[in-house]
């Protein structure tokens, strides 16, 4: 599974909208939207917030972290 899909899976398992998830981890709605569309990658601070969210909600974090480490952000139309 890819990083964007993992973020979306964690959010949906928590029954949260992108806005609600963004509020919980302290980022903007547009930031979560860019993560889920593969146009951006969270920085270390955001990943720590996601990890804390996962721990608080008994959600798996390890797969997300592994996908984050291996994820390359889409750059325009280049592939």
Helices and strands as residue ranges (DSSP letters): H 3-13, H 18-25, H 29-37, H 44-56, H 62-70
